[in-house]
Amino acid sequence: MGRHGWNSGARRWRLTALLGVGVAALALVVTLFNTLPGNGASTEGTTRDGDKVHGSPTATPDATNPEVGWGFTHTQYSADEGAAAAVKRVEGRLADAGGLPQIQHIMGWGADNPEPVEGRYDFEAMDRRIDFVRASGSTPVVTLCCAPDWMKGGKAGVDDTDWSQAALETAPEPEHFDDFAALAVTVAKRYPDVRHFVVWNEFKGFWNDAEARWDHEGYTRLYNLVHKALKKVNPDIMVGGPYLVMDSVDPRAAEASTALKGPWGALDQRTVDAFAYWNEHKAGADFVVVDGSSYTRDDELLPDEFTATDKFTAVGQWVRKQTGGLPLWWAEYYVEPADGNDDRKGWSEARRVAVQAAGMIALAKGGASSAFYWNPEEEKGTECAGCLWTPTDTASGGEKLPMYDLLSRFGKEFRPGTEYEKVSVDQPDVRVLATDKAILVVNTLDRQTSATIDGEKAELQAYEVKWLKR
């Protein structure tokens, strides 16, 4: 996604990722007009009681814990839809693993416009995603993004949602900040078992063109209104932000910060300034949320794909210091640059999993207690680079893939509160993360090697990720 003329190389807001479930059908549906008085906007299929409790709320694993662990984010396609056998297969596997925390946005990434007309709601797709999280015995997390069109200068109406990238990257207008906070309240009341809310996504739409910097004042005002509103619903609800992209640049770049830099590059000073403003002026936060990639905004892996992940450790430690030790969440994290279509298919799965494992180790060493893998699920087919499971369009779908094995085992072994231990390793090309019971080992070489780890010799295949018992 190009952010304000920047070339990030991670176009996570591409149209295919943002179109909500049922957008194709909207192009074909015959519009029926059930109008609200005076505005002529279609309200077909909506309801006035959006805050009515949906389904059967469950006791989620981390309902009272601001640290939820290692999970994933639902994107346009996920395992909530498809062949019943495949859906049940994924639900059961997640439940058997003790559940993995899951993020769902309120609009886009598989969810329709939640409030296409003021006071009229459509949560059908969102309901299905929350039901899936519940059925998988997992902790649901809601990201409060995006905003209905009428809140950002667009047209109200069920059939009038503008799903273009430009529209979806638009933040609510300041005069509608209170309306967005009210929508957040509606969501919280509808899903009372959701106790973790993230406010907005990557500062989308909050850019000050006149000053060529982030509009951190505008975002923080929205954040504070939402924070206050959600705490009134239930003081036990936990709220976090600012979900800033921790972009890094070449240390020689004009925008490079001197506050935090390393072989992997330097943070963008404008990001540092935005974070500092939010941190100083926030109404409160139960956890702090960031995202970012190990590579620079120019897609450079400095000095290589494995060493570049050290950025996660450096940024995490810096953020924790700035916030006085708030629980640290990475809402997204990337180790493989995307192509022009935002696909990450250039690496072998073995290399992808190895670099991902190294990245997760770096996140943990930086103090992260919660992080969410951006699951690039496909609608159909048998291959899915980097996905957690095969597409669920057929009864044989929903089979686990190597990335799922890594994520689920990592989440099990390194729960929040884990005490990490140092272990001896005689090979600099082997990375490890250890507790008193297990060691995660990653061979960063594209060839076989051997290493003595914790006093025991281990043979490792090229890019092998191995778990050792202690």
KEPAKOL-361176 format. One record per residue (C-alpha): residue number from 0; residue in one letter; x, y, z. Coordinates in nm, 4 decimals. Layout:
# KEPAKOL-361176
[NUM; A; [X; Y; Z]];
...
END
This chain:
# KEPAKOL-361176
[0; M; [0.0000; 0.0000; 0.0000]];
[1; G; [0.1331; 0.3372; -0.0945]];
[2; R; [0.0909; 0.5575; 0.2111]];
[3; H; [0.0821; 0.9248; 0.1205]];
[4; G; [0.3205; 0.8799; -0.1674]];
[5; W; [0.5347; 0.6316; 0.0236]];
[6; N; [0.6163; 0.2957; -0.1243]];
[7; S; [0.5802; 0.0532; 0.1650]];
[8; G; [0.5823; -0.2671; -0.0353]];
[9; A; [0.3066; -0.4079; 0.1876]];
[10; R; [-0.0249; -0.3261; 0.0242]];
[11; R; [-0.2406; -0.4804; 0.2912]];
[12; W; [-0.5246; -0.2521; 0.1907]];
[13; R; [-0.5532; -0.3874; -0.1602]];
[14; L; [-0.9079; -0.4145; -0.2831]];
[15; T; [-0.9230; -0.7920; -0.2631]];
[16; A; [-0.8315; -0.7821; 0.1042]];
[17; L; [-1.0867; -0.5193; 0.1891]];
[18; L; [-1.3977; -0.6216; 0.0048]];
[19; G; [-1.6369; -0.7536; 0.2644]];
[20; V; [-1.8209; -1.0804; 0.2345]];
[21; G; [-2.1017; -1.0430; -0.0153]];
[22; V; [-1.9653; -0.7507; -0.2169]];
[23; A; [-1.9980; -0.9441; -0.5404]];
[24; A; [-2.3592; -1.0094; -0.4583]];
[25; L; [-2.4192; -0.6402; -0.4008]];
[26; A; [-2.3366; -0.5753; -0.7652]];
[27; L; [-2.6159; -0.8089; -0.8700]];
[28; V; [-2.8857; -0.7562; -0.6082]];
[29; V; [-3.2081; -0.5848; -0.7035]];
[30; T; [-3.2309; -0.2778; -0.4812]];
[31; L; [-3.5388; -0.2531; -0.2655]];
[32; F; [-3.5927; 0.0763; -0.0894]];
[33; N; [-3.6885; 0.0682; 0.2738]];
[34; T; [-3.6154; 0.4268; 0.3501]];
[35; L; [-3.5372; 0.6227; 0.6574]];
[36; P; [-3.7485; 0.9365; 0.6774]];
[37; G; [-3.6183; 1.2099; 0.4556]];
[38; N; [-3.2982; 1.0633; 0.3165]];
[39; G; [-3.4092; 0.8018; 0.0641]];
[40; A; [-3.1240; 0.5667; 0.1586]];
[41; S; [-3.1795; 0.1940; 0.1239]];
[42; T; [-3.1954; 0.0091; 0.4554]];
[43; E; [-3.2842; -0.3341; 0.3188]];
[44; G; [-3.1600; -0.6165; 0.5389]];
[45; T; [-3.0619; -0.3889; 0.8259]];
[46; T; [-3.1923; -0.3733; 1.1802]];
[47; R; [-3.2363; -0.1007; 1.4379]];
[48; D; [-3.1298; -0.3184; 1.7319]];
[49; G; [-2.7633; -0.3549; 1.6459]];
[50; D; [-2.6733; -0.3636; 2.0130]];
[51; K; [-2.8868; -0.6712; 2.0805]];
[52; V; [-2.6650; -0.9496; 2.2150]];
[53; H; [-2.5806; -1.1937; 1.9380]];
[54; G; [-2.5750; -1.5682; 1.9864]];
[55; S; [-2.4309; -1.7275; 2.2971]];
[56; P; [-2.1381; -1.5337; 2.4458]];
[57; T; [-1.8667; -1.7591; 2.5811]];
[58; A; [-1.6104; -1.7419; 2.8585]];
[59; T; [-1.3042; -1.6668; 2.6476]];
[60; P; [-0.9580; -1.7807; 2.7624]];
[61; D; [-0.8195; -1.4322; 2.8277]];
[62; A; [-1.1292; -1.2296; 2.9145]];
[63; T; [-0.9522; -1.0524; 3.2012]];
[64; N; [-0.5966; -1.0526; 3.0667]];
[65; P; [-0.4550; -0.7650; 2.8585]];
[66; E; [-0.2025; -1.0135; 2.7179]];
[67; V; [-0.3756; -1.2655; 2.4897]];
[68; G; [-0.0837; -1.4474; 2.3286]];
[69; W; [-0.0010; -1.5473; 1.9732]];
[70; G; [-0.2828; -1.5629; 1.7192]];
[71; F; [-0.3946; -1.4488; 1.3771]];
[72; T; [-0.6085; -1.1982; 1.1885]];
[73; H; [-0.8994; -1.2966; 0.9661]];
[74; T; [-0.8814; -1.1533; 0.6151]];
[75; Q; [-1.1344; -1.1492; 0.3310]];
[76; Y; [-1.1578; -1.5277; 0.3159]];
[77; S; [-1.1433; -1.7423; 0.6243]];
[78; A; [-1.2633; -2.0695; 0.7704]];
[79; D; [-1.5979; -1.9347; 0.8874]];
[80; E; [-1.7354; -2.0120; 0.5391]];
[81; G; [-1.7111; -2.3089; 0.3077]];
[82; A; [-1.7875; -2.6784; 0.3300]];
[83; A; [-1.9243; -2.7686; 0.6726]];
[84; A; [-1.6689; -3.0479; 0.7225]];
[85; A; [-1.3782; -2.8151; 0.6466]];
[86; V; [-1.5098; -2.5406; 0.8749]];
[87; K; [-1.5556; -2.7893; 1.1596]];
[88; R; [-1.2066; -2.9266; 1.0972]];
[89; V; [-1.0461; -2.5869; 1.1511]];
[90; E; [-1.2697; -2.5009; 1.4480]];
[91; G; [-1.1841; -2.8311; 1.6139]];
[92; R; [-0.8131; -2.8014; 1.5525]];
[93; L; [-0.8026; -2.4527; 1.7033]];
[94; A; [-1.0065; -2.5647; 2.0030]];
[95; D; [-0.7815; -2.8677; 2.0566]];
[96; A; [-0.4812; -2.6322; 2.0599]];
[97; G; [-0.6418; -2.4390; 2.3441]];
[98; G; [-0.7628; -2.1649; 2.1117]];
[99; L; [-0.5678; -1.8974; 1.9278]];
[100; P; [-0.6641; -1.5297; 1.9752]];
[101; Q; [-0.8227; -1.3928; 1.6578]];
[102; I; [-0.8719; -1.0408; 1.5237]];
[103; Q; [-1.1711; -0.9359; 1.3157]];
[104; H; [-1.2248; -0.5829; 1.1822]];
[105; I; [-1.5745; -0.4342; 1.1899]];
[106; M; [-1.5736; -0.3364; 0.8210]];
[107; G; [-1.3674; -0.5010; 0.5480]];
[108; W; [-1.1542; -0.8130; 0.5773]];
[109; G; [-1.4649; -1.0262; 0.5486]];
[110; A; [-1.7101; -0.7932; 0.7240]];
[111; D; [-1.9737; -0.5820; 0.5522]];
[112; N; [-2.0594; -0.2190; 0.6240]];
[113; P; [-2.1843; -0.2420; 0.9850]];
[114; E; [-2.3958; 0.0746; 0.9764]];
[115; P; [-2.4782; 0.1640; 0.6131]];
[116; V; [-2.7374; 0.4153; 0.7295]];
[117; E; [-2.7210; 0.6005; 1.0585]];
[118; G; [-2.8977; 0.3920; 1.3205]];
[119; R; [-2.9433; 0.0897; 1.0901]];
[120; Y; [-2.7077; -0.2049; 1.1273]];
[121; D; [-2.5866; -0.5076; 0.9324]];
[122; F; [-2.3740; -0.7471; 1.1356]];
[123; E; [-2.4491; -1.0711; 0.9510]];
[124; A; [-2.0918; -1.1314; 0.8345]];
[125; M; [-1.9426; -1.0052; 1.1602]];
[126; D; [-2.1740; -1.2382; 1.3540]];
[127; R; [-2.0462; -1.5344; 1.1560]];
[128; R; [-1.6836; -1.4477; 1.2305]];
[129; I; [-1.7512; -1.4060; 1.6033]];
[130; D; [-1.9401; -1.7360; 1.6043]];
[131; F; [-1.6351; -1.9012; 1.4490]];
[132; V; [-1.4041; -1.7611; 1.7160]];
[133; R; [-1.6411; -1.8811; 1.9866]];
[134; A; [-1.6712; -2.2289; 1.8329]];
[135; S; [-1.2914; -2.2576; 1.8191]];
[136; G; [-1.2585; -2.1877; 2.1915]];
[137; S; [-1.0561; -1.8754; 2.1264]];
[138; T; [-1.0290; -1.5161; 2.2441]];
[139; P; [-1.1991; -1.2689; 2.0058]];
[140; V; [-1.0354; -0.9322; 1.9408]];
[141; V; [-1.2119; -0.6574; 1.7471]];
[142; T; [-1.0313; -0.3897; 1.5498]];
[143; L; [-1.2521; -0.0827; 1.5233]];
[144; C; [-1.1960; -0.0022; 1.1574]];
[145; C; [-1.3272; 0.0985; 0.9068]];
[146; A; [-1.5940; 0.3717; 0.9100]];
[147; P; [-1.9297; 0.3671; 0.7294]];
[148; D; [-1.9469; 0.6001; 0.4301]];
[149; W; [-2.1847; 0.8521; 0.5854]];
[150; M; [-1.9275; 0.9189; 0.8586]];
[151; K; [-1.6629; 1.0227; 0.6059]];
[152; G; [-1.8504; 1.2362; 0.3546]];
[153; G; [-1.9882; 0.9490; 0.1475]];
[154; K; [-2.3387; 0.8355; 0.0671]];
[155; A; [-2.5572; 0.6421; 0.3072]];
[156; G; [-2.7393; 0.3320; 0.1885]];
[157; V; [-2.7049; -0.0444; 0.1825]];
[158; D; [-2.6116; -0.0502; -0.1859]];
[159; D; [-2.3997; 0.2644; -0.1763]];
[160; T; [-2.0911; 0.1527; 0.0149]];
[161; D; [-1.7777; 0.2610; -0.1668]];
[162; W; [-1.5396; -0.0328; -0.1380]];
[163; S; [-1.2556; 0.1394; -0.3238]];
[164; Q; [-0.9181; 0.1615; -0.1556]];
[165; A; [-0.9370; 0.5404; -0.1403]];
[166; A; [-1.2730; 0.5340; 0.0380]];
[167; L; [-1.1718; 0.2659; 0.2829]];
[168; E; [-0.8543; 0.4523; 0.3703]];
[169; T; [-1.0618; 0.7541; 0.4694]];
[170; A; [-1.1011; 0.8253; 0.8391]];
[171; P; [-1.4260; 0.9501; 0.9905]];
[172; E; [-1.4749; 1.3242; 0.9666]];
[173; P; [-1.4155; 1.4989; 1.3011]];
[174; E; [-1.7842; 1.5850; 1.3316]];
[175; H; [-1.8554; 1.2105; 1.3181]];
[176; F; [-1.6001; 1.0975; 1.5765]];
[177; D; [-1.8796; 1.0696; 1.8320]];
[178; D; [-2.0821; 0.8621; 1.5856]];
[179; F; [-1.7901; 0.6252; 1.5404]];
[180; A; [-1.7551; 0.5940; 1.9174]];
[181; A; [-2.1277; 0.5160; 1.9322]];
[182; L; [-2.0758; 0.2410; 1.6724]];
[183; A; [-1.7982; 0.0985; 1.8890]];
[184; V; [-2.0444; 0.0913; 2.1808]];
[185; T; [-2.2973; -0.0938; 1.9654]];
[186; V; [-2.0362; -0.3555; 1.8759]];
[187; A; [-1.9329; -0.3964; 2.2401]];
[188; K; [-2.2926; -0.4488; 2.3513]];
[189; R; [-2.3623; -0.6949; 2.0688]];
[190; Y; [-2.0609; -0.9096; 2.1589]];
[191; P; [-2.0207; -0.8789; 2.5381]];
[192; D; [-1.7605; -1.1553; 2.5426]];
[193; V; [-1.5270; -0.9385; 2.3336]];
[194; R; [-1.3109; -0.7679; 2.5943]];
[195; H; [-1.0230; -0.6517; 2.3733]];
[196; F; [-1.0663; -0.3640; 2.1286]];
[197; V; [-0.8045; -0.2053; 1.9028]];
[198; V; [-0.8833; 0.1474; 1.7846]];
[199; W; [-0.8453; 0.1950; 1.4082]];
[200; N; [-0.5844; 0.0516; 1.1728]];
[201; E; [-0.2454; 0.1990; 1.0837]];
[202; F; [-0.3567; 0.5649; 1.1154]];
[203; K; [-0.5400; 0.5196; 0.7818]];
[204; G; [-0.6756; 0.8557; 0.6713]];
[205; F; [-0.4954; 1.0413; 0.9490]];
[206; W; [-0.2346; 1.2237; 0.7486]];
[207; N; [-0.1677; 1.5969; 0.7610]];
[208; D; [-0.0939; 1.6873; 0.3986]];
[209; A; [-0.0141; 2.0496; 0.4793]];
[210; E; [0.2614; 1.9551; 0.7211]];
[211; A; [0.3609; 1.6209; 0.5616]];
[212; R; [0.3209; 1.4311; 0.8867]];
[213; W; [0.0720; 1.2120; 1.0660]];
[214; D; [-0.2393; 1.3776; 1.2066]];
[215; H; [-0.1680; 1.2356; 1.5485]];
[216; E; [-0.3906; 1.4977; 1.7101]];
[217; G; [-0.6930; 1.3796; 1.5118]];
[218; Y; [-0.6271; 1.0117; 1.5748]];
[219; T; [-0.5723; 1.0649; 1.9469]];
[220; R; [-0.8987; 1.2572; 1.9753]];
[221; L; [-1.0850; 0.9680; 1.8104]];
[222; Y; [-0.9006; 0.7156; 2.0266]];
[223; N; [-0.9885; 0.8988; 2.3472]];
[224; L; [-1.3572; 0.9239; 2.2571]];
[225; V; [-1.3743; 0.5523; 2.1785]];
[226; H; [-1.1784; 0.4615; 2.4915]];
[227; K; [-1.4141; 0.6621; 2.7123]];
[228; A; [-1.7256; 0.5232; 2.5436]];
[229; L; [-1.6175; 0.1590; 2.5729]];
[230; K; [-1.5212; 0.1938; 2.9376]];
[231; K; [-1.8747; 0.3206; 3.0078]];
[232; V; [-2.0173; 0.0031; 2.8549]];
[233; N; [-1.8007; -0.2128; 3.0789]];
[234; P; [-1.4972; -0.0941; 3.2745]];
[235; D; [-1.3471; -0.4406; 3.2249]];
[236; I; [-1.3254; -0.3865; 2.8483]];
[237; M; [-0.9632; -0.3416; 2.7447]];
[238; V; [-0.8660; -0.0859; 2.4797]];
[239; G; [-0.5407; -0.0353; 2.2932]];
[240; G; [-0.3762; 0.1695; 2.0205]];
[241; P; [-0.2305; 0.3445; 1.8308]];
[242; Y; [-0.1676; 0.0664; 1.5706]];
[243; L; [0.1060; 0.2728; 1.4044]];
[244; V; [0.3187; 0.1202; 1.1303]];
[245; M; [0.6745; 0.1146; 1.2575]];
[246; D; [0.8214; 0.1928; 0.9163]];
[247; S; [1.1966; 0.1822; 0.8847]];
[248; V; [1.4055; 0.3614; 0.6254]];
[249; D; [1.7664; 0.3846; 0.5190]];
[250; P; [1.9544; 0.5517; 0.8092]];
[251; R; [2.0781; 0.8145; 0.5616]];
[252; A; [1.7246; 0.9198; 0.4638]];
[253; A; [1.6120; 1.2703; 0.5577]];
[254; E; [1.3216; 1.1317; 0.7612]];
[255; A; [1.5386; 0.8808; 0.9497]];
[256; S; [1.5170; 0.9042; 1.3266]];
[257; T; [1.8258; 0.9080; 1.5429]];
[258; A; [1.6246; 0.7748; 1.8364]];
[259; L; [1.6160; 0.4198; 1.7120]];
[260; K; [1.8270; 0.2621; 1.4428]];
[261; G; [2.0326; -0.0468; 1.3714]];
[262; P; [2.1694; -0.2620; 1.0896]];
[263; W; [1.8055; -0.3088; 0.9831]];
[264; G; [1.7596; 0.0662; 0.9203]];
[265; A; [1.6083; 0.3527; 1.1215]];
[266; L; [1.2557; 0.4366; 1.2279]];
[267; D; [1.0824; 0.7188; 1.0432]];
[268; Q; [1.0924; 1.0279; 1.2657]];
[269; R; [0.7316; 1.1098; 1.1782]];
[270; T; [0.6280; 0.7760; 1.3259]];
[271; V; [0.8298; 0.8480; 1.6394]];
[272; D; [0.6582; 1.1874; 1.6730]];
[273; A; [0.3100; 1.0409; 1.6232]];
[274; F; [0.3701; 0.7702; 1.8801]];
[275; A; [0.5031; 1.0202; 2.1316]];
[276; Y; [0.1964; 1.2417; 2.0954]];
[277; W; [-0.0487; 0.9550; 2.1409]];
[278; N; [0.1484; 0.8188; 2.4340]];
[279; E; [0.1438; 1.1544; 2.6124]];
[280; H; [-0.2180; 1.2505; 2.5379]];
[281; K; [-0.4034; 0.9175; 2.5430]];
[282; A; [-0.6938; 0.8879; 2.7865]];
[283; G; [-0.5592; 0.5504; 2.8885]];
[284; A; [-0.4539; 0.2187; 2.7405]];
[285; D; [-0.4636; -0.1389; 2.8618]];
[286; F; [-0.2093; -0.2441; 2.6014]];
[287; V; [-0.0085; -0.0766; 2.3262]];
[288; V; [-0.0462; -0.1827; 1.9620]];
[289; V; [0.1990; -0.1430; 1.6739]];
[290; D; [0.2670; -0.3169; 1.3479]];
[291; G; [0.5442; -0.3289; 1.0942]];
[292; S; [0.7771; -0.5288; 0.8767]];
[293; S; [1.1354; -0.6392; 0.9188]];
[294; Y; [1.2207; -0.4856; 0.5804]];
[295; T; [1.2448; -0.1155; 0.5024]];
[296; R; [0.9835; 0.0907; 0.3236]];
[297; D; [1.1861; 0.0237; 0.0067]];
[298; D; [1.1581; -0.3530; 0.0644]];
[299; E; [1.5221; -0.3885; 0.1672]];
[300; L; [1.6074; -0.6719; 0.4028]];
[301; L; [1.9067; -0.5287; 0.5868]];
[302; P; [2.1535; -0.6887; 0.6010]];
[303; D; [1.9658; -1.0131; 0.5249]];
[304; E; [1.6205; -1.1597; 0.5869]];
[305; F; [1.7112; -1.3153; 0.9226]];
[306; T; [1.9174; -1.0354; 1.0725]];
[307; A; [1.6514; -0.7863; 0.9614]];
[308; T; [1.4120; -0.9408; 1.2132]];
[309; D; [1.6240; -0.7912; 1.4909]];
[310; K; [1.4219; -0.4771; 1.4189]];
[311; F; [1.1277; -0.6335; 1.6034]];
[312; T; [1.3368; -0.6723; 1.9168]];
[313; A; [1.4718; -0.3172; 1.9032]];
[314; V; [1.1332; -0.1568; 1.8320]];
[315; G; [0.9592; -0.3667; 2.0962]];
[316; Q; [1.2063; -0.2727; 2.3659]];
[317; W; [1.1811; 0.0949; 2.2674]];
[318; V; [0.7992; 0.0947; 2.2719]];
[319; R; [0.7867; -0.0784; 2.6083]];
[320; K; [1.0243; 0.1798; 2.7511]];
[321; Q; [0.8174; 0.4697; 2.6145]];
[322; T; [0.4934; 0.3354; 2.7630]];
[323; G; [0.6306; 0.2345; 3.0999]];
[324; G; [0.5892; -0.1340; 3.0314]];
[325; L; [0.2376; -0.1595; 2.8877]];
[326; P; [0.1652; -0.5054; 2.7425]];
[327; L; [0.2941; -0.4976; 2.3844]];
[328; W; [0.0867; -0.6218; 2.0908]];
[329; W; [0.1959; -0.6493; 1.7289]];
[330; A; [-0.1288; -0.6351; 1.5303]];
[331; E; [0.0614; -0.7291; 1.2137]];
[332; Y; [0.4203; -0.8280; 1.1416]];
[333; Y; [0.5828; -0.9145; 0.8094]];
[334; V; [0.9141; -1.0722; 0.7151]];
[335; E; [0.8674; -1.1327; 0.3424]];
[336; P; [0.8276; -0.8361; 0.1040]];
[337; A; [0.5159; -0.8420; -0.1108]];
[338; D; [0.4945; -0.8177; -0.4876]];
[339; G; [0.2854; -0.5666; -0.6822]];
[340; N; [-0.0314; -0.7615; -0.6026]];
[341; D; [0.0541; -0.7784; -0.2327]];
[342; D; [0.1251; -1.1499; -0.2644]];
[343; R; [0.4092; -1.3155; -0.0789]];
[344; K; [0.4874; -1.6198; -0.2891]];
[345; G; [0.8506; -1.5691; -0.3785]];
[346; W; [1.0021; -1.7915; -0.1102]];
[347; S; [0.9834; -2.1640; -0.0525]];
[348; E; [0.7563; -2.2587; 0.2369]];
[349; A; [1.0566; -2.3860; 0.4339]];
[350; R; [1.2340; -2.0518; 0.4017]];
[351; R; [0.9122; -1.8614; 0.4770]];
[352; V; [0.8463; -2.0583; 0.7956]];
[353; A; [1.2085; -2.0275; 0.9089]];
[354; V; [1.2180; -1.6502; 0.8679]];
[355; Q; [0.8762; -1.6239; 1.0303]];
[356; A; [1.0027; -1.8258; 1.3271]];
[357; A; [1.3055; -1.5979; 1.3555]];
[358; G; [1.0730; -1.2983; 1.3447]];
[359; M; [0.8534; -1.4375; 1.6222]];
[360; I; [1.1599; -1.5049; 1.8345]];
[361; A; [1.2644; -1.1423; 1.7807]];
[362; L; [0.9149; -1.0197; 1.8761]];
[363; A; [0.9258; -1.2195; 2.1988]];
[364; K; [1.2731; -1.0949; 2.2849]];
[365; G; [1.1449; -0.7401; 2.2331]];
[366; G; [0.8817; -0.7911; 2.5011]];
[367; A; [0.5774; -0.8751; 2.2899]];
[368; S; [0.3198; -1.0827; 2.4728]];
[369; S; [0.0630; -1.0811; 2.1919]];
[370; A; [0.1052; -1.0858; 1.8154]];
[371; F; [-0.1225; -1.1655; 1.5235]];
[372; Y; [-0.0218; -1.3383; 1.2037]];
[373; W; [-0.1893; -1.1889; 0.8956]];
[374; N; [-0.3398; -1.5055; 0.7465]];
[375; P; [-0.3415; -1.4727; 0.3627]];
[376; E; [-0.6282; -1.7167; 0.3135]];
[377; E; [-0.7447; -1.8054; -0.0382]];
[378; E; [-1.1088; -1.8600; -0.1282]];
[379; K; [-1.0504; -2.1914; -0.3054]];
[380; G; [-0.7838; -2.4225; -0.4425]];
[381; T; [-0.5268; -2.6532; -0.2868]];
[382; E; [-0.2226; -2.4289; -0.2540]];
[383; C; [-0.1966; -2.1313; -0.0246]];
[384; A; [0.1481; -1.9767; 0.0291]];
[385; G; [0.1983; -1.8797; 0.3894]];
[386; C; [-0.1544; -1.9770; 0.4932]];
[387; L; [-0.2427; -2.1498; 0.8171]];
[388; W; [-0.4679; -2.4058; 0.6486]];
[389; T; [-0.5885; -2.5023; 0.3029]];
[390; P; [-0.8977; -2.3246; 0.1641]];
[391; T; [-1.2249; -2.4497; 0.3100]];
[392; D; [-1.4301; -2.4504; -0.0106]];
[393; T; [-1.4413; -2.8319; -0.0252]];
[394; A; [-1.5020; -3.0995; 0.2380]];
[395; S; [-1.1361; -3.1995; 0.2224]];
[396; G; [-1.0197; -2.8430; 0.2905]];
[397; G; [-0.9114; -2.6857; 0.6151]];
[398; E; [-0.6041; -2.9064; 0.6520]];
[399; K; [-0.3233; -2.7532; 0.8530]];
[400; L; [-0.0168; -2.6140; 0.6780]];
[401; P; [0.3394; -2.5647; 0.8105]];
[402; M; [0.2696; -2.2088; 0.9258]];
[403; Y; [-0.0128; -2.3345; 1.1472]];
[404; D; [0.2199; -2.5837; 1.3154]];
[405; L; [0.4628; -2.3032; 1.3947]];
[406; L; [0.2005; -2.0575; 1.5208]];
[407; S; [0.0036; -2.3024; 1.7330]];
[408; R; [0.3115; -2.4573; 1.8946]];
[409; F; [0.4655; -2.1149; 1.9551]];
[410; G; [0.1427; -2.0012; 2.1214]];
[411; K; [0.1356; -2.3095; 2.3414]];
[412; E; [0.4988; -2.2973; 2.4525]];
[413; F; [0.5344; -1.9203; 2.4915]];
[414; R; [0.2161; -1.8043; 2.6591]];
[415; P; [0.2031; -1.4548; 2.8144]];
[416; G; [0.4034; -1.4543; 3.1339]];
[417; T; [0.6549; -1.7052; 3.0015]];
[418; E; [0.9987; -1.6798; 3.1578]];
[419; Y; [1.2619; -1.7223; 2.8895]];
[420; E; [1.5967; -1.8804; 2.9618]];
[421; K; [1.9337; -1.8477; 2.7959]];
[422; V; [2.0809; -2.1591; 2.6394]];
[423; S; [2.4207; -2.2151; 2.4832]];
[424; V; [2.4469; -2.2386; 2.1038]];
[425; D; [2.7786; -2.2896; 1.9279]];
[426; Q; [2.6611; -2.1778; 1.5824]];
[427; P; [2.5841; -1.8110; 1.5072]];
[428; D; [2.3553; -1.9169; 1.2208]];
[429; V; [2.1202; -2.0971; 1.4584]];
[430; R; [1.8590; -1.8963; 1.6497]];
[431; V; [1.6837; -2.0186; 1.9625]];
[432; L; [1.4157; -1.9242; 2.2120]];
[433; A; [1.3917; -2.1322; 2.5270]];
[434; T; [1.2015; -2.1936; 2.8480]];
[435; D; [1.2777; -2.4467; 3.1173]];
[436; K; [1.0791; -2.7054; 2.9199]];
[437; A; [1.1297; -2.6393; 2.5489]];
[438; I; [1.3652; -2.4838; 2.2948]];
[439; L; [1.2640; -2.3500; 1.9552]];
[440; V; [1.5543; -2.3874; 1.7106]];
[441; V; [1.5824; -2.2208; 1.3685]];
[442; N; [1.8485; -2.2952; 1.1097]];
[443; T; [1.8963; -1.9739; 0.9112]];
[444; L; [2.1082; -2.1457; 0.6477]];
[445; D; [1.9906; -2.2851; 0.3169]];
[446; R; [2.1916; -2.5987; 0.3854]];
[447; Q; [2.2260; -2.8710; 0.6423]];
[448; T; [2.4205; -2.7905; 0.9556]];
[449; S; [2.4832; -2.9219; 1.3041]];
[450; A; [2.4949; -2.7344; 1.6295]];
[451; T; [2.5446; -2.8020; 1.9960]];
[452; I; [2.2436; -2.6535; 2.1732]];
[453; D; [2.2112; -2.6576; 2.5504]];
[454; G; [2.4907; -2.9150; 2.5581]];
[455; E; [2.3252; -3.1505; 2.3106]];
[456; K; [2.4197; -3.1946; 1.9456]];
[457; A; [2.1400; -3.1385; 1.6910]];
[458; E; [2.1356; -3.2038; 1.3172]];
[459; L; [1.9392; -2.9447; 1.1238]];
[460; Q; [1.8200; -2.9543; 0.7663]];
[461; A; [1.8173; -2.6435; 0.5459]];
[462; Y; [1.5856; -2.3809; 0.7014]];
[463; E; [1.4662; -2.6361; 0.9537]];
[464; V; [1.2516; -2.5270; 1.2461]];
[465; K; [1.2790; -2.7775; 1.5291]];
[466; W; [1.1466; -2.8088; 1.8838]];
[467; L; [1.3651; -2.9641; 2.1517]];
[468; K; [1.2602; -3.0781; 2.4975]];
[469; R; [1.4591; -2.9889; 2.8079]];
END
